[in-house]
Amino acid sequence: MDNVQTVSTVPSFDKRAKTIIDAFKGFDKAQTKLSDTIATTMQQHVDEFAILVGRDKKACEMLRTSIVDSQIVIDADASGLMQKKTFTEYAQSAMRALHFNVSFLPTLKNNADYKLPWSKKASTDTPKKAGKIETTDMPAFFATMKKAISQARLLNQALTVGLLLDICIELDPDFKE
């Protein structure tokens, strides 16, 4: 047989991977610039309101209206460039920044520490807390454990259910849920 050598050439992805990574770095820079622009611009608007209008409820509501009813925002939404919902969320955070005199962050609207005092009240159903235990006995203990096991099942906490069952069976081999 002839000494024929078969050479397999596998194209390298390195050059293409570098192109993708470079593009991703450019995207990251653009994303950072966009985030900075949003924060700076919204903060400027909040600051202008603080100086010219104030920080009370009426000022906060006026701030919200100035953002969501902006013709530029309405046109951007209509053209599909940006959704009005995005500006509504910015407005909610801007109101909190104005009222509490803190820096604008797009996530302020989600921070319970900056809930506006006049906003809708949370549910009046407060979860019942476990009472103070001064005296107890084993039947009461097992009744509590059964409740804990039920809660763990509702929360899909299989490991917790197993651990609680192990404890109960260790203490009382006849334990039944």
Biotite code that builds the C-alpha atoms (Angstrom):
import biotite.structure as struc

atoms = struc.array([
    struc.Atom([0.000, 0.000, 0.000], chain_id="A", res_id=1, res_name="MET", atom_name="CA", element="C"),
    struc.Atom([0.999, 3.497, -0.638], chain_id="A", res_id=2, res_name="ASP", atom_name="CA", element="C"),
    struc.Atom([1.815, 5.710, 2.237], chain_id="A", res_id=3, res_name="ASN", atom_name="CA", element="C"),
    struc.Atom([-1.177, 7.966, 1.768], chain_id="A", res_id=4, res_name="VAL", atom_name="CA", element="C"),
    struc.Atom([-1.770, 10.218, 4.626], chain_id="A", res_id=5, res_name="GLN", atom_name="CA", element="C"),
    struc.Atom([-5.273, 11.524, 5.245], chain_id="A", res_id=6, res_name="THR", atom_name="CA", element="C"),
    struc.Atom([-5.330, 14.992, 6.681], chain_id="A", res_id=7, res_name="VAL", atom_name="CA", element="C"),
    struc.Atom([-8.465, 16.277, 8.262], chain_id="A", res_id=8, res_name="SER", atom_name="CA", element="C"),
    struc.Atom([-8.756, 20.012, 8.522], chain_id="A", res_id=9, res_name="THR", atom_name="CA", element="C"),
    struc.Atom([-11.077, 21.270, 11.183], chain_id="A", res_id=10, res_name="VAL", atom_name="CA", element="C"),
    struc.Atom([-11.740, 24.983, 10.824], chain_id="A", res_id=11, res_name="PRO", atom_name="CA", element="C"),
    struc.Atom([-10.897, 26.944, 13.949], chain_id="A", res_id=12, res_name="SER", atom_name="CA", element="C"),
    struc.Atom([-13.627, 28.957, 15.567], chain_id="A", res_id=13, res_name="PHE", atom_name="CA", element="C"),
    struc.Atom([-11.161, 31.219, 17.389], chain_id="A", res_id=14, res_name="ASP", atom_name="CA", element="C"),
    struc.Atom([-11.347, 34.129, 14.930], chain_id="A", res_id=15, res_name="LYS", atom_name="CA", element="C"),
    struc.Atom([-15.159, 34.044, 14.849], chain_id="A", res_id=16, res_name="ARG", atom_name="CA", element="C"),
    struc.Atom([-15.358, 33.690, 18.635], chain_id="A", res_id=17, res_name="ALA", atom_name="CA", element="C"),
    struc.Atom([-13.172, 36.784, 18.985], chain_id="A", res_id=18, res_name="LYS", atom_name="CA", element="C"),
    struc.Atom([-15.500, 38.706, 16.657], chain_id="A", res_id=19, res_name="THR", atom_name="CA", element="C"),
    struc.Atom([-18.529, 37.707, 18.727], chain_id="A", res_id=20, res_name="ILE", atom_name="CA", element="C"),
    struc.Atom([-16.795, 38.536, 21.997], chain_id="A", res_id=21, res_name="ILE", atom_name="CA", element="C"),
    struc.Atom([-15.660, 41.931, 20.675], chain_id="A", res_id=22, res_name="ASP", atom_name="CA", element="C"),
    struc.Atom([-19.227, 42.672, 19.579], chain_id="A", res_id=23, res_name="ALA", atom_name="CA", element="C"),
    struc.Atom([-20.488, 41.605, 22.997], chain_id="A", res_id=24, res_name="PHE", atom_name="CA", element="C"),
    struc.Atom([-18.001, 43.954, 24.681], chain_id="A", res_id=25, res_name="LYS", atom_name="CA", element="C"),
    struc.Atom([-19.327, 46.753, 22.467], chain_id="A", res_id=26, res_name="GLY", atom_name="CA", element="C"),
    struc.Atom([-22.870, 45.820, 23.449], chain_id="A", res_id=27, res_name="PHE", atom_name="CA", element="C"),
    struc.Atom([-21.893, 45.891, 27.143], chain_id="A", res_id=28, res_name="ASP", atom_name="CA", element="C"),
    struc.Atom([-20.427, 49.375, 26.721], chain_id="A", res_id=29, res_name="LYS", atom_name="CA", element="C"),
    struc.Atom([-23.562, 50.558, 24.937], chain_id="A", res_id=30, res_name="ALA", atom_name="CA", element="C"),
    struc.Atom([-25.776, 49.021, 27.633], chain_id="A", res_id=31, res_name="GLN", atom_name="CA", element="C"),
    struc.Atom([-23.739, 50.741, 30.349], chain_id="A", res_id=32, res_name="THR", atom_name="CA", element="C"),
    struc.Atom([-23.952, 54.047, 28.495], chain_id="A", res_id=33, res_name="LYS", atom_name="CA", element="C"),
    struc.Atom([-27.733, 53.628, 28.119], chain_id="A", res_id=34, res_name="LEU", atom_name="CA", element="C"),
    struc.Atom([-28.154, 52.855, 31.841], chain_id="A", res_id=35, res_name="SER", atom_name="CA", element="C"),
    struc.Atom([-26.028, 55.856, 32.795], chain_id="A", res_id=36, res_name="ASP", atom_name="CA", element="C"),
    struc.Atom([-27.957, 58.120, 30.410], chain_id="A", res_id=37, res_name="THR", atom_name="CA", element="C"),
    struc.Atom([-31.298, 56.996, 31.844], chain_id="A", res_id=38, res_name="ILE", atom_name="CA", element="C"),
    struc.Atom([-30.157, 57.487, 35.452], chain_id="A", res_id=39, res_name="ALA", atom_name="CA", element="C"),
    struc.Atom([-28.587, 60.900, 34.787], chain_id="A", res_id=40, res_name="THR", atom_name="CA", element="C"),
    struc.Atom([-31.488, 62.218, 32.714], chain_id="A", res_id=41, res_name="THR", atom_name="CA", element="C"),
    struc.Atom([-34.153, 61.034, 35.133], chain_id="A", res_id=42, res_name="MET", atom_name="CA", element="C"),
    struc.Atom([-32.184, 62.472, 38.074], chain_id="A", res_id=43, res_name="GLN", atom_name="CA", element="C"),
    struc.Atom([-31.977, 65.839, 36.297], chain_id="A", res_id=44, res_name="GLN", atom_name="CA", element="C"),
    struc.Atom([-35.761, 65.842, 35.860], chain_id="A", res_id=45, res_name="HIS", atom_name="CA", element="C"),
    struc.Atom([-36.296, 64.865, 39.511], chain_id="A", res_id=46, res_name="VAL", atom_name="CA", element="C"),
    struc.Atom([-33.905, 67.606, 40.666], chain_id="A", res_id=47, res_name="ASP", atom_name="CA", element="C"),
    struc.Atom([-35.677, 70.217, 38.543], chain_id="A", res_id=48, res_name="GLU", atom_name="CA", element="C"),
    struc.Atom([-39.007, 69.211, 40.069], chain_id="A", res_id=49, res_name="PHE", atom_name="CA", element="C"),
    struc.Atom([-37.569, 69.376, 43.591], chain_id="A", res_id=50, res_name="ALA", atom_name="CA", element="C"),
    struc.Atom([-36.383, 72.938, 42.983], chain_id="A", res_id=51, res_name="ILE", atom_name="CA", element="C"),
    struc.Atom([-39.348, 74.295, 41.046], chain_id="A", res_id=52, res_name="LEU", atom_name="CA", element="C"),
    struc.Atom([-42.317, 72.327, 42.405], chain_id="A", res_id=53, res_name="VAL", atom_name="CA", element="C"),
    struc.Atom([-41.365, 70.616, 45.664], chain_id="A", res_id=54, res_name="GLY", atom_name="CA", element="C"),
    struc.Atom([-41.453, 67.090, 47.077], chain_id="A", res_id=55, res_name="ARG", atom_name="CA", element="C"),
    struc.Atom([-45.021, 66.674, 48.302], chain_id="A", res_id=56, res_name="ASP", atom_name="CA", element="C"),
    struc.Atom([-47.704, 64.348, 46.967], chain_id="A", res_id=57, res_name="LYS", atom_name="CA", element="C"),
    struc.Atom([-48.916, 66.873, 44.402], chain_id="A", res_id=58, res_name="LYS", atom_name="CA", element="C"),
    struc.Atom([-45.377, 67.422, 43.118], chain_id="A", res_id=59, res_name="ALA", atom_name="CA", element="C"),
    struc.Atom([-44.832, 63.668, 42.811], chain_id="A", res_id=60, res_name="CYS", atom_name="CA", element="C"),
    struc.Atom([-48.072, 63.241, 40.873], chain_id="A", res_id=61, res_name="GLU", atom_name="CA", element="C"),
    struc.Atom([-47.148, 66.136, 38.593], chain_id="A", res_id=62, res_name="MET", atom_name="CA", element="C"),
    struc.Atom([-43.739, 64.550, 38.031], chain_id="A", res_id=63, res_name="LEU", atom_name="CA", element="C"),
    struc.Atom([-45.388, 61.276, 37.028], chain_id="A", res_id=64, res_name="ARG", atom_name="CA", element="C"),
    struc.Atom([-47.743, 63.039, 34.648], chain_id="A", res_id=65, res_name="THR", atom_name="CA", element="C"),
    struc.Atom([-44.907, 65.032, 33.075], chain_id="A", res_id=66, res_name="SER", atom_name="CA", element="C"),
    struc.Atom([-43.138, 61.785, 32.224], chain_id="A", res_id=67, res_name="ILE", atom_name="CA", element="C"),
    struc.Atom([-45.948, 59.489, 31.078], chain_id="A", res_id=68, res_name="VAL", atom_name="CA", element="C"),
    struc.Atom([-47.867, 62.201, 29.216], chain_id="A", res_id=69, res_name="ASP", atom_name="CA", element="C"),
    struc.Atom([-44.814, 63.524, 27.384], chain_id="A", res_id=70, res_name="SER", atom_name="CA", element="C"),
    struc.Atom([-45.574, 63.719, 23.669], chain_id="A", res_id=71, res_name="GLN", atom_name="CA", element="C"),
    struc.Atom([-42.144, 62.241, 22.915], chain_id="A", res_id=72, res_name="ILE", atom_name="CA", element="C"),
    struc.Atom([-42.996, 59.222, 25.108], chain_id="A", res_id=73, res_name="VAL", atom_name="CA", element="C"),
    struc.Atom([-46.397, 58.840, 23.444], chain_id="A", res_id=74, res_name="ILE", atom_name="CA", element="C"),
    struc.Atom([-44.803, 59.023, 19.972], chain_id="A", res_id=75, res_name="ASP", atom_name="CA", element="C"),
    struc.Atom([-42.051, 56.544, 20.906], chain_id="A", res_id=76, res_name="ALA", atom_name="CA", element="C"),
    struc.Atom([-44.712, 54.115, 22.131], chain_id="A", res_id=77, res_name="ASP", atom_name="CA", element="C"),
    struc.Atom([-46.813, 54.576, 18.997], chain_id="A", res_id=78, res_name="ALA", atom_name="CA", element="C"),
    struc.Atom([-43.822, 53.963, 16.744], chain_id="A", res_id=79, res_name="SER", atom_name="CA", element="C"),
    struc.Atom([-42.765, 50.870, 18.704], chain_id="A", res_id=80, res_name="GLY", atom_name="CA", element="C"),
    struc.Atom([-39.420, 52.421, 19.644], chain_id="A", res_id=81, res_name="LEU", atom_name="CA", element="C"),
    struc.Atom([-40.049, 52.205, 23.409], chain_id="A", res_id=82, res_name="MET", atom_name="CA", element="C"),
    struc.Atom([-43.069, 51.157, 25.398], chain_id="A", res_id=83, res_name="GLN", atom_name="CA", element="C"),
    struc.Atom([-44.932, 53.696, 27.500], chain_id="A", res_id=84, res_name="LYS", atom_name="CA", element="C"),
    struc.Atom([-44.899, 51.063, 30.261], chain_id="A", res_id=85, res_name="LYS", atom_name="CA", element="C"),
    struc.Atom([-41.124, 51.554, 30.555], chain_id="A", res_id=86, res_name="THR", atom_name="CA", element="C"),
    struc.Atom([-41.593, 55.278, 31.141], chain_id="A", res_id=87, res_name="PHE", atom_name="CA", element="C"),
    struc.Atom([-44.425, 54.574, 33.578], chain_id="A", res_id=88, res_name="THR", atom_name="CA", element="C"),
    struc.Atom([-42.013, 52.454, 35.601], chain_id="A", res_id=89, res_name="GLU", atom_name="CA", element="C"),
    struc.Atom([-39.354, 55.162, 35.399], chain_id="A", res_id=90, res_name="TYR", atom_name="CA", element="C"),
    struc.Atom([-41.960, 57.632, 36.625], chain_id="A", res_id=91, res_name="ALA", atom_name="CA", element="C"),
    struc.Atom([-42.819, 55.430, 39.605], chain_id="A", res_id=92, res_name="GLN", atom_name="CA", element="C"),
    struc.Atom([-39.152, 55.322, 40.603], chain_id="A", res_id=93, res_name="SER", atom_name="CA", element="C"),
    struc.Atom([-38.735, 59.055, 39.945], chain_id="A", res_id=94, res_name="ALA", atom_name="CA", element="C"),
    struc.Atom([-41.639, 59.822, 42.286], chain_id="A", res_id=95, res_name="MET", atom_name="CA", element="C"),
    struc.Atom([-39.908, 57.903, 45.050], chain_id="A", res_id=96, res_name="ARG", atom_name="CA", element="C"),
    struc.Atom([-36.585, 59.601, 44.348], chain_id="A", res_id=97, res_name="ALA", atom_name="CA", element="C"),
    struc.Atom([-38.311, 62.982, 44.548], chain_id="A", res_id=98, res_name="LEU", atom_name="CA", element="C"),
    struc.Atom([-40.335, 62.292, 47.688], chain_id="A", res_id=99, res_name="HIS", atom_name="CA", element="C"),
    struc.Atom([-37.531, 60.612, 49.647], chain_id="A", res_id=100, res_name="PHE", atom_name="CA", element="C"),
    struc.Atom([-34.755, 62.850, 48.262], chain_id="A", res_id=101, res_name="ASN", atom_name="CA", element="C"),
    struc.Atom([-32.639, 59.918, 47.081], chain_id="A", res_id=102, res_name="VAL", atom_name="CA", element="C"),
    struc.Atom([-30.843, 59.245, 43.817], chain_id="A", res_id=103, res_name="SER", atom_name="CA", element="C"),
    struc.Atom([-32.957, 57.914, 40.968], chain_id="A", res_id=104, res_name="PHE", atom_name="CA", element="C"),
    struc.Atom([-32.619, 54.209, 40.315], chain_id="A", res_id=105, res_name="LEU", atom_name="CA", element="C"),
    struc.Atom([-34.957, 52.410, 37.924], chain_id="A", res_id=106, res_name="PRO", atom_name="CA", element="C"),
    struc.Atom([-35.554, 49.815, 40.661], chain_id="A", res_id=107, res_name="THR", atom_name="CA", element="C"),
    struc.Atom([-36.753, 52.229, 43.370], chain_id="A", res_id=108, res_name="LEU", atom_name="CA", element="C"),
    struc.Atom([-40.347, 51.350, 42.504], chain_id="A", res_id=109, res_name="LYS", atom_name="CA", element="C"),
    struc.Atom([-39.691, 47.821, 43.794], chain_id="A", res_id=110, res_name="ASN", atom_name="CA", element="C"),
    struc.Atom([-38.033, 48.847, 47.054], chain_id="A", res_id=111, res_name="ASN", atom_name="CA", element="C"),
    struc.Atom([-40.453, 48.601, 49.985], chain_id="A", res_id=112, res_name="ALA", atom_name="CA", element="C"),
    struc.Atom([-38.331, 51.082, 51.951], chain_id="A", res_id=113, res_name="ASP", atom_name="CA", element="C"),
    struc.Atom([-39.347, 53.764, 49.453], chain_id="A", res_id=114, res_name="TYR", atom_name="CA", element="C"),
    struc.Atom([-43.055, 53.082, 49.279], chain_id="A", res_id=115, res_name="LYS", atom_name="CA", element="C"),
    struc.Atom([-44.939, 56.341, 48.893], chain_id="A", res_id=116, res_name="LEU", atom_name="CA", element="C"),
    struc.Atom([-47.071, 57.014, 51.976], chain_id="A", res_id=117, res_name="PRO", atom_name="CA", element="C"),
    struc.Atom([-50.192, 57.700, 49.911], chain_id="A", res_id=118, res_name="TRP", atom_name="CA", element="C"),
    struc.Atom([-49.874, 54.678, 47.632], chain_id="A", res_id=119, res_name="SER", atom_name="CA", element="C"),
    struc.Atom([-52.290, 51.777, 47.872], chain_id="A", res_id=120, res_name="LYS", atom_name="CA", element="C"),
    struc.Atom([-52.091, 50.036, 51.191], chain_id="A", res_id=121, res_name="LYS", atom_name="CA", element="C"),
    struc.Atom([-50.871, 46.500, 51.377], chain_id="A", res_id=122, res_name="ALA", atom_name="CA", element="C"),
    struc.Atom([-53.271, 43.729, 52.209], chain_id="A", res_id=123, res_name="SER", atom_name="CA", element="C"),
    struc.Atom([-54.742, 44.002, 55.687], chain_id="A", res_id=124, res_name="THR", atom_name="CA", element="C"),
    struc.Atom([-54.393, 40.246, 56.151], chain_id="A", res_id=125, res_name="ASP", atom_name="CA", element="C"),
    struc.Atom([-51.349, 39.905, 58.340], chain_id="A", res_id=126, res_name="THR", atom_name="CA", element="C"),
    struc.Atom([-49.904, 36.457, 58.616], chain_id="A", res_id=127, res_name="PRO", atom_name="CA", element="C"),
    struc.Atom([-50.452, 34.934, 62.008], chain_id="A", res_id=128, res_name="LYS", atom_name="CA", element="C"),
    struc.Atom([-47.286, 34.511, 63.955], chain_id="A", res_id=129, res_name="LYS", atom_name="CA", element="C"),
    struc.Atom([-46.551, 31.600, 66.186], chain_id="A", res_id=130, res_name="ALA", atom_name="CA", element="C"),
    struc.Atom([-47.499, 32.302, 69.756], chain_id="A", res_id=131, res_name="GLY", atom_name="CA", element="C"),
    struc.Atom([-45.250, 32.321, 72.770], chain_id="A", res_id=132, res_name="LYS", atom_name="CA", element="C"),
    struc.Atom([-44.646, 28.829, 74.134], chain_id="A", res_id=133, res_name="ILE", atom_name="CA", element="C"),
    struc.Atom([-44.603, 28.694, 77.911], chain_id="A", res_id=134, res_name="GLU", atom_name="CA", element="C"),
    struc.Atom([-45.706, 25.118, 78.515], chain_id="A", res_id=135, res_name="THR", atom_name="CA", element="C"),
    struc.Atom([-46.268, 22.229, 76.171], chain_id="A", res_id=136, res_name="THR", atom_name="CA", element="C"),
    struc.Atom([-46.401, 18.462, 75.939], chain_id="A", res_id=137, res_name="ASP", atom_name="CA", element="C"),
    struc.Atom([-45.517, 15.859, 73.317], chain_id="A", res_id=138, res_name="MET", atom_name="CA", element="C"),
    struc.Atom([-49.003, 15.676, 71.747], chain_id="A", res_id=139, res_name="PRO", atom_name="CA", element="C"),
    struc.Atom([-48.901, 19.489, 71.249], chain_id="A", res_id=140, res_name="ALA", atom_name="CA", element="C"),
    struc.Atom([-45.390, 19.197, 69.835], chain_id="A", res_id=141, res_name="PHE", atom_name="CA", element="C"),
    struc.Atom([-46.499, 16.559, 67.315], chain_id="A", res_id=142, res_name="PHE", atom_name="CA", element="C"),
    struc.Atom([-49.546, 18.651, 66.362], chain_id="A", res_id=143, res_name="ALA", atom_name="CA", element="C"),
    struc.Atom([-47.195, 21.561, 65.620], chain_id="A", res_id=144, res_name="THR", atom_name="CA", element="C"),
    struc.Atom([-44.892, 19.297, 63.612], chain_id="A", res_id=145, res_name="MET", atom_name="CA", element="C"),
    struc.Atom([-47.853, 18.062, 61.539], chain_id="A", res_id=146, res_name="LYS", atom_name="CA", element="C"),
    struc.Atom([-48.683, 21.685, 60.705], chain_id="A", res_id=147, res_name="LYS", atom_name="CA", element="C"),
    struc.Atom([-45.040, 22.359, 59.820], chain_id="A", res_id=148, res_name="ALA", atom_name="CA", element="C"),
    struc.Atom([-44.984, 19.298, 57.557], chain_id="A", res_id=149, res_name="ILE", atom_name="CA", element="C"),
    struc.Atom([-48.173, 20.500, 55.828], chain_id="A", res_id=150, res_name="SER", atom_name="CA", element="C"),
    struc.Atom([-46.656, 23.946, 55.310], chain_id="A", res_id=151, res_name="GLN", atom_name="CA", element="C"),
    struc.Atom([-43.462, 22.448, 53.924], chain_id="A", res_id=152, res_name="ALA", atom_name="CA", element="C"),
    struc.Atom([-45.519, 20.342, 51.488], chain_id="A", res_id=153, res_name="ARG", atom_name="CA", element="C"),
    struc.Atom([-47.436, 23.438, 50.333], chain_id="A", res_id=154, res_name="LEU", atom_name="CA", element="C"),
    struc.Atom([-44.094, 25.136, 49.675], chain_id="A", res_id=155, res_name="LEU", atom_name="CA", element="C"),
    struc.Atom([-42.805, 22.087, 47.758], chain_id="A", res_id=156, res_name="ASN", atom_name="CA", element="C"),
    struc.Atom([-39.970, 21.666, 50.269], chain_id="A", res_id=157, res_name="GLN", atom_name="CA", element="C"),
    struc.Atom([-39.497, 17.917, 49.931], chain_id="A", res_id=158, res_name="ALA", atom_name="CA", element="C"),
    struc.Atom([-36.200, 17.885, 51.835], chain_id="A", res_id=159, res_name="LEU", atom_name="CA", element="C"),
    struc.Atom([-37.752, 19.763, 54.753], chain_id="A", res_id=160, res_name="THR", atom_name="CA", element="C"),
    struc.Atom([-40.731, 17.386, 54.800], chain_id="A", res_id=161, res_name="VAL", atom_name="CA", element="C"),
    struc.Atom([-38.359, 14.429, 54.928], chain_id="A", res_id=162, res_name="GLY", atom_name="CA", element="C"),
    struc.Atom([-36.287, 15.935, 57.726], chain_id="A", res_id=163, res_name="LEU", atom_name="CA", element="C"),
    struc.Atom([-39.347, 16.795, 59.812], chain_id="A", res_id=164, res_name="LEU", atom_name="CA", element="C"),
    struc.Atom([-40.765, 13.306, 59.337], chain_id="A", res_id=165, res_name="LEU", atom_name="CA", element="C"),
    struc.Atom([-37.417, 11.782, 60.338], chain_id="A", res_id=166, res_name="ASP", atom_name="CA", element="C"),
    struc.Atom([-37.402, 13.834, 63.558], chain_id="A", res_id=167, res_name="ILE", atom_name="CA", element="C"),
    struc.Atom([-40.963, 12.842, 64.418], chain_id="A", res_id=168, res_name="CYS", atom_name="CA", element="C"),
    struc.Atom([-40.392, 9.154, 63.705], chain_id="A", res_id=169, res_name="ILE", atom_name="CA", element="C"),
    struc.Atom([-37.158, 9.241, 65.716], chain_id="A", res_id=170, res_name="GLU", atom_name="CA", element="C"),
    struc.Atom([-39.086, 10.628, 68.694], chain_id="A", res_id=171, res_name="LEU", atom_name="CA", element="C"),
    struc.Atom([-42.132, 8.419, 68.202], chain_id="A", res_id=172, res_name="ASP", atom_name="CA", element="C"),
    struc.Atom([-41.808, 5.360, 65.930], chain_id="A", res_id=173, res_name="PRO", atom_name="CA", element="C"),
    struc.Atom([-45.635, 5.242, 65.707], chain_id="A", res_id=174, res_name="ASP", atom_name="CA", element="C"),
    struc.Atom([-45.888, 8.847, 64.408], chain_id="A", res_id=175, res_name="PHE", atom_name="CA", element="C"),
    struc.Atom([-48.533, 9.301, 61.689], chain_id="A", res_id=176, res_name="LYS", atom_name="CA", element="C"),
    struc.Atom([-49.251, 12.470, 59.784], chain_id="A", res_id=177, res_name="GLU", atom_name="CA", element="C"),
])
